[in-house]
Amino acid sequence: MKANTSTETALVAERCWDGLAETPSGHTEVLVRGGRIVEVGDRVGRGTGQVVDLGDRLLLPGFIDCHMHTTVDPSALLTAFVADPATVITLRALPVLRDLPDRGFTTVRDLATFAAEPITIYLRDALANGLIIGPRMLVAPHLISARGAHGDISTLLAPEYGREIGVLADGAAALTRAVREEIRTGADWIKFGAMFPHHRNWREFPAMVHTGISPLRALRAATSTAADLLQRPDLGRIRPGATADLIAVRGNPFDDIDATGGVDFVMHDGVVHRPVAMA
């Protein structure tokens, strides 16, 4: 859903992290208009629009997951793509997509489906047009691999299925043709190589910190750094001109990274997706 271009919303928080700074700042107000951040400061012109008081919550940019497979069910993995039609696979992805913004993920990059049809393209476009609920999607429709290479996962199926999975291409001419086909379907990205299910989302934050990565680096990885990777400088930051994807948590992930699992406010594209719960 896109915000009305004339609607203004002011977010007021006692703590804010802009996606770049080494530590959060204090009292911050963010003015949003038409899906964009137009002003950030100690005090912004609130006008007659809605004011959302986030209290002591930490305001930060919406999270970005650069490696997801929204149509891959880990419990069924490959067999579902042989047994189920594309419509069933697509419908099964809807609750996955609907749940992502609630956990603070406002943008995801989906790196391929096993289905023959480019169903993630259809999902991306349905999200952009407000037909279904979920995050912004950037899509690599299929995994492209040479036969017998590590991206050819057909051998993982029982021999009786007798079919190939994915987009398989041998030689330069076939690879070029496969890439052009992906582009023609509307691909944002092209993917070569291996594919694995990826559904952990926010749990990756504590996983990274527990391996020695600092909370700052982990948070940047899902905000400003991820936006740079996706070549979307309008995402992953709280600053004038940025897309108004904003979330809030009660705790402080710089002190306790598990606080990333406690998102209780979400604004996506300037529209409040998850309002602050009433006390």
C-alpha positions in Angstrom: 0.0 0.0 0.0 1.3 3.4 -1.0 0.9 6.4 1.3 -1.3 9.3 0.3 1.0 12.0 -1.1 -0.7 14.7 1.1 -0.8 12.7 4.3 1.8 13.6 7.0 2.8 11.5 10.0 5.2 12.6 12.7 7.0 9.8 14.6 8.3 10.8 18.0 10.8 8.5 19.8 13.1 9.0 22.8 15.8 6.9 21.1 16.7 6.6 17.4 19.4 4.8 15.3 19.7 6.1 11.8 21.2 2.9 10.2 24.8 4.4 10.2 25.8 6.0 13.5 27.9 4.0 16.0 25.4 4.6 18.8 21.7 5.6 19.0 20.8 9.2 19.5 18.3 10.7 22.0 15.0 12.3 21.4 14.2 12.3 17.7 11.2 13.3 15.6 10.7 12.1 12.0 8.2 13.7 9.6 6.9 11.4 6.8 4.9 12.6 3.8 4.0 10.6 0.7 6.0 7.6 1.7 9.2 9.5 2.2 11.0 10.9 5.2 11.0 14.7 4.7 12.5 15.9 8.0 14.5 14.5 10.9 15.4 16.4 14.1 14.8 17.2 17.7 11.6 18.9 16.7 9.8 18.8 13.3 6.9 20.7 11.9 4.0 18.4 12.8 1.2 20.3 11.1 -2.2 18.7 11.4 -1.1 15.2 10.5 -1.0 12.1 12.7 1.5 12.0 15.6 2.8 8.6 16.7 4.4 8.7 20.1 6.8 5.7 20.4 7.8 6.6 23.9 11.1 5.0 25.0 11.2 2.6 22.0 14.2 2.6 19.8 13.3 3.9 16.3 15.4 2.4 13.5 15.2 1.7 9.7 13.2 -1.3 8.5 15.2 -4.5 8.3 16.3 -5.8 4.9 16.9 -9.5 4.2 19.1 -10.0 1.1 18.8 -13.7 0.9 15.4 -15.3 1.2 13.3 -18.0 -0.5 9.7 -17.2 0.3 8.3 -20.1 -1.8 10.6 -22.8 -0.3 9.0 -24.8 2.5 11.9 -26.4 4.5 9.7 -29.3 5.6 9.0 -30.3 2.0 11.9 -28.6 0.2 12.1 -30.1 -3.3 9.2 -32.6 -3.4 6.6 -29.9 -3.0 7.8 -28.4 -6.3 7.2 -31.7 -8.0 3.9 -32.6 -6.4 2.2 -29.2 -6.2 1.1 -26.8 -9.0 2.4 -23.3 -9.1 -0.9 -21.9 -7.7 -0.5 -24.0 -4.5 3.1 -23.0 -4.1 2.2 -19.3 -4.5 -0.7 -19.5 -2.0 1.6 -21.2 0.5 3.9 -18.2 0.3 1.3 -15.7 1.3 1.4 -16.2 5.1 5.2 -16.2 4.9 5.1 -12.8 3.2 2.4 -11.5 5.6 4.5 -12.3 8.6 7.7 -10.6 7.5 6.7 -7.0 8.1 5.4 -7.9 11.5 9.0 -8.9 12.4 10.4 -5.7 11.1 11.5 -6.9 7.6 10.2 -4.3 5.1 12.4 -5.3 2.2 13.5 -8.8 1.1 15.5 -10.1 -1.9 14.1 -13.5 -3.0 16.9 -15.5 -4.6 14.9 -18.0 -6.7 12.1 -20.5 -6.6 12.1 -24.1 -7.7 8.8 -23.7 -9.6 8.9 -23.6 -13.4 6.8 -20.4 -13.5 8.4 -17.1 -12.2 5.9 -17.0 -9.3 8.1 -14.7 -7.2 7.7 -12.1 -9.9 4.0 -12.4 -9.6 4.2 -12.1 -5.8 6.5 -9.1 -6.1 4.1 -7.3 -8.4 1.1 -8.2 -6.3 2.8 -6.7 -3.3 3.8 -3.5 -5.2 0.1 -3.1 -6.3 -1.2 -3.6 -2.8 -3.1 -6.9 -3.7 -1.4 -8.9 -0.9 0.3 -8.0 2.4 4.1 -8.3 2.8 7.4 -6.6 2.3 8.9 -4.9 -0.7 10.4 -7.7 -2.9 13.4 -7.7 -5.2 13.6 -10.9 -7.1 15.9 -13.3 -8.9 13.2 -15.6 -10.4 15.2 -18.8 -10.8 18.6 -20.4 -10.0 20.7 -20.8 -13.2 23.2 -23.6 -13.2 25.0 -25.9 -15.5 23.9 -29.5 -15.4 25.9 -31.5 -12.9 27.2 -28.4 -11.2 26.6 -27.6 -7.6 23.5 -25.6 -8.5 21.9 -28.6 -10.2 19.8 -30.0 -7.4 17.8 -32.4 -9.5 19.9 -35.4 -8.2 18.5 -34.8 -4.7 15.1 -36.0 -5.9 14.2 -39.7 -6.0 15.0 -41.1 -9.5 11.3 -41.9 -10.1 10.4 -38.2 -10.5 12.4 -38.2 -13.7 12.6 -34.4 -14.1 15.0 -31.5 -13.7 14.6 -28.7 -11.2 15.6 -25.1 -11.8 16.9 -23.4 -14.9 19.8 -25.6 -16.2 22.0 -24.3 -19.0 25.3 -25.7 -20.4 27.7 -23.5 -22.4 27.9 -19.8 -23.0 25.0 -19.7 -25.6 22.6 -21.5 -23.3 23.6 -19.4 -20.3 23.1 -16.2 -22.3 19.6 -17.4 -23.4 18.7 -18.3 -19.8 19.7 -14.9 -18.5 17.8 -13.2 -21.2 14.7 -15.3 -20.4 15.0 -14.2 -16.7 15.3 -10.6 -17.7 12.3 -10.9 -20.0 10.1 -12.2 -17.1 11.0 -9.1 -15.1 14.0 -10.1 -13.0 15.6 -7.6 -10.6 18.6 -9.9 -10.1 20.1 -12.9 -11.8 21.3 -15.8 -9.6 23.9 -18.5 -10.4 24.9 -21.3 -8.1 23.6 -23.1 -5.1 20.3 -22.5 -3.3 19.3 -23.1 0.2 16.1 -22.4 2.3 16.5 -19.3 4.4 13.8 -18.6 7.0 15.6 -17.5 10.1 15.4 -13.8 9.6 15.7 -11.9 12.9 17.5 -14.9 14.5 20.4 -14.1 12.3 21.2 -11.1 14.5 22.0 -13.0 17.7 23.7 -15.7 15.5 26.1 -13.1 14.1 26.8 -11.5 17.4 27.4 -14.9 19.1 30.1 -15.6 16.5 31.9 -12.3 17.4 30.3 -9.8 15.1 29.5 -6.5 16.9 25.8 -5.5 17.3 26.5 -2.4 15.2 27.9 -4.4 12.3 25.0 -6.9 12.5 22.4 -4.1 12.5 24.1 -2.3 9.6 24.2 -5.6 7.7 20.4 -5.6 7.7 19.9 -1.8 7.0 22.4 0.6 5.4 24.9 -2.1 4.2 22.1 -4.2 2.7 20.6 -1.2 1.0 24.0 -0.5 -0.6 24.3 -4.1 -1.8 20.8 -3.8 -3.4 21.8 -0.4 -4.9 18.9 1.2 -3.1 20.3 4.2 -1.2 16.8 5.3 -0.3 16.5 2.3 2.0 18.1 1.3 5.3 18.6 4.8 6.6 16.6 7.4 8.5 17.3 10.7 6.7 15.4 13.2 4.6 14.6 11.7 1.2 14.7 8.1 2.3 11.8 5.8 1.8 9.8 5.7 5.0 10.4 2.1 6.2 10.7 2.5 9.9 10.4 0.1 12.8 10.6 0.3 16.6 11.7 -2.0 19.4 11.3 -1.7 23.2 14.8 -2.9 24.1 18.3 -1.8 23.0 19.8 -4.2 20.5 23.2 -2.5 21.0 23.2 -4.0 24.5 21.0 -7.0 23.9 20.8 -8.1 20.3 17.8 -10.3 21.1 15.8 -7.1 21.2 15.6 -7.3 17.4 13.0 -10.0 17.9 10.7 -7.6 19.7 9.5 -5.3 16.9 6.2 -3.8 17.9 5.8 -0.9 15.5 6.2 -1.0 11.7 5.8 1.7 9.0 6.2 0.5 5.4 6.3 3.0 2.5 4.9 5.7 4.8 1.9 3.6 5.9 1.6 2.3 9.5 1.5 -1.5 9.0 1.8 -2.4 12.7 0.6 0.3 15.1 1.9 0.7 18.7 -0.1 -1.5 21.0 -2.2 0.3 23.5 -0.9 -0.1 27.1 
